Amino acid sequence: MVVVGASAGGVEALMRLVRGLPGDFAAAVFVVLHLPPDAPSALATILNRAGPLPAYPAKHRQPIEAGRIYVARPNRHLVVRRGYVALEAGPRENSARPSVDVLFRSAARAYGRRVVGVVLSGTLHDGALGLAAIKIRGGVTVVQDPGEALFAGMPESALRTTEVDHCLAAADIPMRLVELSQHTLEQEPMQPSEPGRSEPSMHAADEVDGQLSPKLPNAASGLTCPECHGSLWELREGGSFRFECRIGHTYSVGALLAEQAETVEAALWSGINALQERAATFHRLAGSSATHANRPRFAERAQLIEGQAETLLNLLRGLIADGQVG
């Protein structure tokens, strides 16, 4: 099976990939494109028109069939199980739901060497750790050449995180996928697994009620989750590592730094606003007849606080200009 992840600039790359696949392609294709949670997606329709393979929005517990394209729905993780597809409202990973990492990791757990992971154009880091999971379990890894991607962030992050098998232009990826689909592996057919049986995972969010959680007491990293503000654990798998909170919000190093930068910017804007409001209060008091005796002191305080707000604003502007936040 082929699992594909993309973000910004990914629609064009996906269309080129789908256009190059033959109508008798001998593998199932799963696609995650980062989507707004509250807007309908036309991606399945676009891909259905782009090439000979039928593309559909994935349905929960839908059987897996070769020669079909399963497209993630907004605000649901697309998860591969043995023999069927699942749509899950789990915690965001790398600030995304659907997340490329969730799709890649679930496919690697379910089908191991039979999985080909493809990372296309996009920003930030989603897909890199999932591609590493595919590599660890014997699958094949493919990345769009960052030099031709509209946004090189995701391809570059994947190349930094794991030893990628193929780095290709988007138009050259379909031919390689066809070649790989013709390889014969001695594995079980795509049939559902026995109920209740699941391979242990290093991701606690994959396990029922976190029963096999790798997050040991008193072993948290000391950092906090940008989303729920719970403790983060630093977890390693193969040559890669990530940060994950108790309920399963997951971040690569780059994604965590990006979220922290946004938190810093929001905190500084909030501080600037608080100082400006305080200065406005002193200005109002300085102009009030009820505080005639204290007018000079209030006016002086207002001027001082306005200077502090301006200093903080200049600091924030410098951080934005240097790319440290935002």
Phi, psi and chi 1 to 4 in degrees:
 res  aa     phi    psi   chi1   chi2   chi3   chi4
   1 MET       -  156.3   68.6  175.5   51.3      -
   2 VAL  -117.2  126.2  177.5      -      -      -
   3 VAL  -115.8  131.7  -70.6      -      -      -
   4 VAL  -127.2  135.7 -173.9      -      -      -
   5 GLY  -127.7  140.7      -      -      -      -
   6 ALA  -155.0  166.1      -      -      -      -
   7 SER  -143.0 -126.4 -175.1      -      -      -
   8 ALA   -57.4  132.3      -      -      -      -
   9 GLY    77.2    4.4      -      -      -      -
  10 GLY   -80.5  -23.1      -      -      -      -
  11 VAL   -63.2  -45.0  173.5      -      -      -
  12 GLU   -61.5  -44.1  179.0 -178.9  -24.0      -
  13 ALA   -65.1  -39.2      -      -      -      -
  14 LEU   -63.5  -40.7  -77.8  166.0      -      -
  15 MET   -63.4  -39.9  -69.1  175.3   63.9      -
  16 ARG   -66.7  -38.8  -68.2  161.0   68.2 -173.8
  17 LEU   -65.8  -49.6 -171.9  155.1      -      -
  18 VAL   -64.9  -37.0  167.9      -      -      -
  19 ARG   -61.2  -29.9 -170.9  177.2  -62.6  122.0
  20 GLY   -88.8   -5.0      -      -      -      -
  21 LEU   -86.5  138.3  -66.0  175.7      -      -
  22 PRO   -76.7  161.5   29.0  -35.0      -      -
  23 GLY   -65.7  -22.3      -      -      -      -
  24 ASP  -102.9   27.2   59.1   -8.0      -      -
  25 PHE   -55.8  129.5 -172.9   54.6      -      -
  26 ALA   -93.7   33.3      -      -      -      -
  27 ALA  -146.0  154.6      -      -      -      -
  28 ALA   -84.2  146.2      -      -      -      -
  29 VAL  -120.9  131.9 -179.4      -      -      -
  30 PHE  -121.1  133.6  -60.8   82.3      -      -
  31 VAL  -126.7  128.9  174.3      -      -      -
  32 VAL  -118.6  122.0  162.3      -      -      -
  33 LEU  -120.4  130.9  177.1   74.8      -      -
  34 HIS   -58.1  126.9  -68.9  160.8      -      -
  35 LEU  -129.9  147.4  -59.4  165.3      -      -
  36 PRO   -62.2  139.4  -18.5   30.4      -      -
  37 PRO   -69.7  -22.6   24.4  -33.5      -      -
  38 ASP  -113.1   19.3   53.5   -4.2      -      -
  39 ALA  -126.8  141.6      -      -      -      -
  40 PRO   -67.3  152.5   23.9  -32.9      -      -
  41 SER  -112.0  133.5  170.2      -      -      -
  42 ALA  -102.6   12.4      -      -      -      -
  43 LEU   -61.0  -42.3 -178.7   60.2      -      -
  44 ALA   -60.4  -41.7      -      -      -      -
  45 THR   -63.6  -42.6  -58.8      -      -      -
  46 ILE   -61.9  -45.9  -67.0  171.0      -      -
  47 LEU   -71.4  -31.7  -62.1 -176.8      -      -
  48 ASN   -63.2  -34.6 -162.0   49.7      -      -
  49 ARG   -83.9  -20.3  -65.4  171.6  178.0  171.0
  50 ALA   -77.2  -27.1      -      -      -      -
  51 GLY  -150.3 -177.9      -      -      -      -
  52 PRO   -78.3  -17.3   27.1  -34.4      -      -
  53 LEU   -80.9  137.4  -65.3 -178.3      -      -
  54 PRO   -70.3  134.7   25.5  -32.6      -      -
  55 ALA  -119.0  135.1      -      -      -      -
  56 TYR  -137.1  148.2  -51.8   94.2      -      -
  57 PRO   -62.6  130.5  -18.8   31.5      -      -
  58 ALA   -63.7  147.0      -      -      -      -
  59 LYS  -116.3  147.5  -63.2  179.4 -179.5  178.7
  60 HIS   -63.0  130.1 -172.3   58.0      -      -
  61 ARG    65.2   24.9  -62.2 -164.0   67.6   84.3
  62 GLN   -73.1  133.7 -177.4  177.7    7.4      -
  63 PRO   -64.5  149.4  -20.0   32.0      -      -
  64 ILE   -88.8  129.0  -63.9  173.5      -      -
  65 GLU  -130.7  139.8  -61.2  179.8   40.7      -
  66 ALA   -65.8  153.5      -      -      -      -
  67 GLY    78.2   15.2      -      -      -      -
  68 ARG  -125.2  151.9  -68.7  174.9  176.7  -98.6
  69 ILE  -111.0  121.2  -58.5  174.1      -      -
  70 TYR  -103.5  119.8  -59.2   82.6      -      -
  71 VAL  -107.5  132.7  179.7      -      -      -
  72 ALA   -63.9  145.5      -      -      -      -
  73 ARG   -93.8  155.8  -67.1  176.5  177.5  -92.1
  74 PRO   -59.7  140.4  -23.1   33.4      -      -
  75 ASN    65.1   19.5 -151.2   30.5      -      -
  76 ARG  -136.4  136.1  -69.1  -67.8 -176.5  -87.8
  77 HIS   -71.9  136.6  -71.1  -51.2      -      -
  78 LEU   -92.9  117.3  177.5   60.0      -      -
  79 VAL  -122.3  135.1  177.8      -      -      -
  80 VAL   -98.2  123.6  173.5      -      -      -
  81 ARG  -111.4  173.4  -56.2  -62.4 -173.7 -162.1
  82 ARG   -67.2  103.2  -69.8  -71.2  -67.2 -179.6
  83 GLY    94.3  -11.0      -      -      -      -
  84 TYR  -151.9  169.8   67.7   94.1      -      -
  85 VAL  -105.1  144.3  178.8      -      -      -
  86 ALA  -125.4  143.7      -      -      -      -
  87 LEU  -111.8  121.9  -60.6  177.7      -      -
  88 GLU  -128.4  140.6  -61.8 -176.5   -3.5      -
  89 ALA   -96.4   54.6      -      -      -      -
  90 GLY   -81.6  177.9      -      -      -      -
  91 PRO   -62.9  149.3   21.4  -31.3      -      -
  92 ARG   -64.5  145.2  -79.4 -173.3  -76.4  -93.6
  93 GLU  -120.9  131.5  -61.9 -156.4   15.0      -
  94 ASN    51.5   38.3  -68.1  -44.5      -      -
  95 SER    64.3   21.2  -57.4      -      -      -
  96 ALA  -128.3  140.6      -      -      -      -
  97 ARG  -149.1  103.7 -174.0  175.6   54.0 -128.9
  98 PRO   -75.7  149.2   28.9  -36.9      -      -
  99 SER  -112.4  137.1  164.0      -      -      -
 100 VAL   -63.6  -41.8  180.0      -      -      -
 101 ASP   -58.6  -41.1  -83.0  -18.4      -      -
 102 VAL   -61.8  -47.1  170.5      -      -      -
 103 LEU   -59.7  -50.6  170.1   63.3      -      -
 104 PHE   -61.5  -45.9  -76.5   13.1      -      -
 105 ARG   -64.9  -42.0 -168.2  173.6   67.6 -117.7
 106 SER   -66.8  -38.6   65.7      -      -      -
 107 ALA   -65.3  -41.2      -      -      -      -
 108 ALA   -62.5  -39.7      -      -      -      -
 109 ARG   -68.3  -37.1  -68.4 -177.7   65.6 -159.1
 110 ALA   -80.2  -36.6      -      -      -      -
 111 TYR  -131.2    1.0  -70.2  106.5      -      -
 112 GLY    49.7 -116.4      -      -      -      -
 113 ARG   -67.8  -13.2  -66.2 -170.7  -59.7  146.0
 114 ARG   -83.6    1.9  -62.3  178.2   67.0 -179.7
 115 VAL  -101.6  135.5  177.9      -      -      -
 116 VAL  -115.5  121.1 -179.0      -      -      -
 117 GLY  -101.5  135.6      -      -      -      -
 118 VAL  -128.4  124.6 -178.0      -      -      -
 119 VAL  -109.2  124.8  171.3      -      -      -
 120 LEU  -111.7 -169.3  -59.3  176.2      -      -
 121 SER   -51.0  142.2  172.5      -      -      -
 122 GLY   169.4  165.4      -      -      -      -
 123 THR   -99.6  162.6   58.9      -      -      -
 124 LEU    63.8 -140.0  -62.6  179.1      -      -
 125 HIS  -131.4   -2.0  -47.3  -83.8      -      -
 126 ASP   -60.6  137.4 -166.1   24.6      -      -
 127 GLY   103.8  -23.8      -      -      -      -
 128 ALA   -67.7  -48.5      -      -      -      -
 129 LEU   -69.4  -34.8  -66.2  177.9      -      -
 130 GLY   -65.3  -39.1      -      -      -      -
 131 LEU   -64.4  -37.4 -153.9   66.3      -      -
 132 ALA   -63.0  -38.1      -      -      -      -
 133 ALA   -64.3  -39.3      -      -      -      -
 134 ILE   -62.8  -43.1  -68.6  173.1      -      -
 135 LYS   -62.8  -43.8 -176.5   74.7  171.8 -179.3
 136 ILE   -60.5  -35.8  -71.2  170.3      -      -
 137 ARG   -93.3   14.6  -64.4  174.3 -174.5  -88.8
 138 GLY    91.9    4.8      -      -      -      -
 139 GLY   -79.1 -179.0      -      -      -      -
 140 VAL  -107.3  139.2  179.2      -      -      -
 141 THR  -116.6  134.4   53.4      -      -      -
 142 VAL  -133.3  136.7 -178.7      -      -      -
 143 VAL  -132.2  136.6  170.3      -      -      -
 144 GLN   -65.2  138.0 -178.0 -178.5    5.8      -
 145 ASP   -56.2  117.6 -177.6   -5.6      -      -
 146 PRO   -57.8  -27.4  -21.1   31.9      -      -
 147 GLY   -65.8  -23.0      -      -      -      -
 148 GLU  -109.3   -9.5   69.9  138.3   30.3      -
 149 ALA   -70.5  142.5      -      -      -      -
 150 LEU   -62.8  -35.7  -69.5  177.4      -      -
 151 PHE  -131.5  120.3  -66.3   87.1      -      -
 152 ALA   -90.8   -2.8      -      -      -      -
 153 GLY   -57.6  -53.1      -      -      -      -
 154 MET   -65.7  -46.9  -78.2  175.4   56.5      -
 155 PRO   -59.7  -42.5  -26.5   36.1      -      -
 156 GLU   -65.8  -40.3  -72.3  177.2  -14.0      -
 157 SER   -63.1  -41.6  179.6      -      -      -
 158 ALA   -63.2  -40.9      -      -      -      -
 159 LEU   -66.2  -33.2  -70.8  168.1      -      -
 160 ARG   -74.4  -30.2  -72.5 -165.8  -57.6  -92.6
 161 THR   -84.3  -35.9  -58.0      -      -      -
 162 THR  -141.6  164.1 -169.0      -      -      -
 163 GLU   -81.2  101.7 -175.2  177.6  -14.2      -
 164 VAL   -80.3  139.1  172.3      -      -      -
 165 ASP   -74.5  -40.8  -63.4  -51.4      -      -
 166 HIS  -139.7  129.0  -52.1  -74.0      -      -
 167 CYS  -117.3  108.8 -178.2      -      -      -
 168 LEU  -133.9  158.1  -56.5  168.5      -      -
 169 ALA   -66.0  149.5      -      -      -      -
 170 ALA   -56.2  -36.9      -      -      -      -
 171 ALA   -69.9  -19.9      -      -      -      -
 172 ASP   -93.5  -11.4  -64.7  -29.4      -      -
 173 ILE   -67.1  -41.4  -66.7  175.5      -      -
 174 PRO   -56.5  -42.0  -25.4   34.5      -      -
 175 MET   -60.7  -41.1 -177.5 -179.6  -60.8      -
 176 ARG   -67.4  -37.5 -174.1   55.6   50.3   88.2
 177 LEU   -64.5  -39.6  -64.5 -179.6      -      -
 178 VAL   -61.8  -44.7  171.2      -      -      -
 179 GLU   -60.2  -44.3  -66.8  172.9   -3.1      -
 180 LEU   -67.5  -33.9  -68.0  168.6      -      -
 181 SER   -68.8  -17.5   70.8      -      -      -
 182 GLN   -89.4   -4.8  -65.2  170.1  -10.4      -
 183 HIS   -76.1  139.5  -67.9 -179.6      -      -
 184 THR  -101.4  126.5  -58.7      -      -      -
 185 LEU  -118.9  143.0  -63.6  175.3      -      -
 186 GLU   -85.2   86.9  -66.0 -178.5    1.4      -
 187 GLN  -139.1  169.4  -72.0 -163.5   -1.7      -
 188 GLU   -68.3  151.4  -62.1  175.1    7.1      -
 189 PRO   -67.0  169.8   25.7  -34.6      -      -
 190 MET   -76.3   74.3  -68.3 -172.0 -172.5      -
 191 GLN  -114.1  151.7  -62.3  -61.5  -37.0      -
 192 PRO   -59.8  145.0  -22.1   32.6      -      -
 193 SER   -78.6  168.4   57.9      -      -      -
 194 GLU   -66.9  138.7  -64.3  179.4   29.0      -
 195 PRO   -55.8  136.5  -22.7   32.9      -      -
 196 GLY    84.9   -8.3      -      -      -      -
 197 ARG   -99.9  132.6  -66.2 -169.0   61.2 -179.1
 198 SER  -153.8  140.8  177.6      -      -      -
 199 GLU   -69.6  134.8 -178.3 -176.7   -8.4      -
 200 PRO   -57.8  147.2  -23.2   33.2      -      -
 201 SER  -126.2  149.8  168.9      -      -      -
 202 MET   -77.8   -7.3  -84.6  -65.1  -69.6      -
 203 HIS   -98.0  114.3  -70.1 -110.0      -      -
 204 ALA   -63.8  -28.5      -      -      -      -
 205 ALA   -64.9  -17.8      -      -      -      -
 206 ASP   -80.6  -17.7  -69.0  -22.9      -      -
 207 GLU   -98.4  142.2  -52.9  -59.1  -16.6      -
 208 VAL   -61.1  122.8  179.4      -      -      -
 209 ASP    56.2   20.0  -59.7  -36.1      -      -
 210 GLY    62.8   27.2      -      -      -      -
 211 GLN   -63.5  -31.3  -66.2  173.3   -4.5      -
 212 LEU  -108.8   31.9  -59.3  177.5      -      -
 213 SER   -61.6  134.1  172.7      -      -      -
 214 PRO   -82.2    2.8   32.2  -35.7      -      -
 215 LYS   -86.4   95.2  -60.1  161.8 -168.0  171.6
 216 LEU   -78.5  145.7  -58.4  176.9      -      -
 217 PRO   -58.6  146.2  -21.6   31.7      -      -
 218 ASN    61.6   22.4  -57.9  -41.1      -      -
 219 ALA  -123.7   16.1      -      -      -      -
 220 ALA   -67.2  158.9      -      -      -      -
 221 SER   -77.3  -16.0   66.4      -      -      -
 222 GLY    92.4   -8.0      -      -      -      -
 223 LEU   -94.6  162.0  -56.2  175.1      -      -
 224 THR  -119.3  151.8   56.5      -      -      -
 225 CYS   -69.5  127.0  175.0      -      -      -
 226 PRO   -61.5  -23.7  -22.0   33.4      -      -
 227 GLU   -92.6  -50.0 -175.3  152.7   -3.8      -
 228 CYS  -109.2   -5.7   68.6      -      -      -
 229 HIS    66.2   19.2  -52.1  -65.4      -      -
 230 GLY   -83.7  174.9      -      -      -      -
 231 SER   -68.0  147.2  -64.4      -      -      -
 232 LEU  -107.4  140.0  -74.4  173.1      -      -
 233 TRP  -105.5  142.0  -83.5 -101.7      -      -
 234 GLU   -93.2  114.3 -179.0 -179.8  -33.4      -
 235 LEU  -118.7  136.1  -57.2  176.0      -      -
 236 ARG  -114.5  141.9  -64.5 -178.0  178.4  -88.1
 237 GLU  -145.6  113.8 -171.1  170.3   13.6      -
 238 GLY    64.7 -132.5      -      -      -      -
 239 GLY   -94.6    7.7      -      -      -      -
 240 SER  -116.9  160.4   61.5      -      -      -
 241 PHE  -144.5  161.2   72.9   97.3      -      -
 242 ARG  -146.5  172.3   69.1 -167.3 -175.3  -79.5
 243 PHE  -115.7  132.6  -66.6   92.2      -      -
 244 GLU  -140.0  136.5 -173.1  173.8  -39.1      -
 245 CYS   -89.4  178.7   73.9      -      -      -
 246 ARG   -60.6  -38.2 -172.7  179.6  -57.6  -81.7
 247 ILE   -89.5   -9.0   64.0  173.1      -      -
 248 GLY   117.6    0.4      -      -      -      -
 249 HIS   -61.0  127.9  -65.1  124.3      -      -
 250 THR  -126.5  140.8  -56.3      -      -      -
 251 TYR  -139.4  133.3  -57.4   89.6      -      -
 252 SER   -71.2  170.6   65.9      -      -      -
 253 VAL   -58.7  -46.5  175.6      -      -      -
 254 GLY   -63.2  -41.1      -      -      -      -
 255 ALA   -65.8  -39.2      -      -      -      -
 256 LEU   -64.6  -43.6  179.6   60.7      -      -
 257 LEU   -61.8  -39.5  -69.6  173.5      -      -
 258 ALA   -65.0  -42.4      -      -      -      -
 259 GLU   -65.7  -40.5  -73.0  -69.3  -29.3      -
 260 GLN   -63.3  -38.0  -71.4  175.3  -25.2      -
 261 ALA   -62.3  -40.9      -      -      -      -
 262 GLU   -65.2  -38.6  -70.3 -170.4    9.8      -
 263 THR   -64.2  -42.6  -59.9      -      -      -
 264 VAL   -60.9  -46.1  168.8      -      -      -
 265 GLU   -61.7  -45.4 -179.9  177.5   -6.5      -
 266 ALA   -61.3  -40.5      -      -      -      -
 267 ALA   -65.5  -39.6      -      -      -      -
 268 LEU   -69.2  -41.5  -70.8  174.8      -      -
 269 TRP   -60.8  -40.2  -77.4  121.5      -      -
 270 SER   -63.1  -41.4  178.5      -      -      -
 271 GLY   -64.5  -41.4      -      -      -      -
 272 ILE   -61.5  -45.0  -67.7  165.8      -      -
 273 ASN   -61.3  -42.7  179.0   66.8      -      -
 274 ALA   -63.1  -41.5      -      -      -      -
 275 LEU   -66.2  -41.9  -72.8  170.0      -      -
 276 GLN   -65.4  -37.8  -69.9  176.7  -20.4      -
 277 GLU   -65.5  -39.2  -78.2 -165.0   -5.4      -
 278 ARG   -65.5  -41.4 -175.0  166.7  170.4   79.5
 279 ALA   -62.9  -41.1      -      -      -      -
 280 ALA   -63.5  -35.5      -      -      -      -
 281 THR   -64.0  -44.2  -57.8      -      -      -
 282 PHE   -65.8  -37.1  -82.4  115.9      -      -
 283 HIS   -61.1  -41.4  -85.7  -56.4      -      -
 284 ARG   -66.0  -41.1 -175.5  166.6 -177.0  169.9
 285 LEU   -66.0  -37.8  -67.6  171.6      -      -
 286 ALA   -65.7  -26.0      -      -      -      -
 287 GLY   -97.5    4.6      -      -      -      -
 288 SER   -91.2  137.1  172.5      -      -      -
 289 SER   -68.4  -22.3   59.1      -      -      -
 290 ALA   -74.0  -15.2      -      -      -      -
 291 THR  -121.4   39.3   58.0      -      -      -
 292 HIS   -54.9  -43.1  176.6   75.7      -      -
 293 ALA   -67.5  -25.5      -      -      -      -
 294 ASN  -104.6    8.3  -68.3  -44.7      -      -
 295 ARG   -55.7  -47.5  -78.2 -177.8 -179.4  178.4
 296 PRO   -61.1  -40.4  -24.2   35.5      -      -
 297 ARG   -67.1  -41.3 -176.4  166.2   63.7   88.1
 298 PHE   -65.2  -41.0  -72.8  151.9      -      -
 299 ALA   -64.0  -39.4      -      -      -      -
 300 GLU   -65.0  -42.5 -178.0 -179.3   -7.2      -
 301 ARG   -63.6  -40.3  -68.0  -66.5  -60.0  -84.1
 302 ALA   -61.0  -43.6      -      -      -      -
 303 GLN   -64.7  -41.5 -173.8  174.9    4.3      -
 304 LEU   -62.2  -44.9  174.6   64.3      -      -
 305 ILE   -70.0  -35.6  -66.2  170.3      -      -
 306 GLU   -61.1  -37.7  -76.5  177.3  -23.7      -
 307 GLY   -64.9  -38.7      -      -      -      -
 308 GLN   -65.7  -41.0  -66.3  169.4  -20.5      -
 309 ALA   -63.5  -39.8      -      -      -      -
 310 GLU   -65.4  -39.8 -176.1   67.4   22.1      -
 311 THR   -61.6  -44.9  -61.3      -      -      -
 312 LEU   -66.5  -37.7 -168.5   56.4      -      -
 313 LEU   -64.4  -41.4 -179.7   58.3      -      -
 314 ASN   -65.0  -37.2  -71.7  -25.6      -      -
 315 LEU   -61.5  -46.4  170.3   63.2      -      -
 316 LEU   -64.2  -42.6  177.4   54.2      -      -
 317 ARG   -60.6  -38.0  -73.9  170.8  174.2  164.1
 318 GLY   -65.8  -40.1      -      -      -      -
 319 LEU   -65.0  -39.8  -69.1  171.6      -      -
 320 ILE   -65.7  -43.5  -66.3  172.6      -      -
 321 ALA   -63.5  -33.4      -      -      -      -
 322 ASP   -85.4   -2.1  -68.0  -20.9      -      -
 323 GLY    76.1   17.1      -      -      -      -
 324 GLN   -80.3  -25.2  -60.8  -60.2  -47.0      -
 325 VAL  -135.9  169.7  -60.6      -      -      -
 326 GLY    82.4      -      -      -      -      -
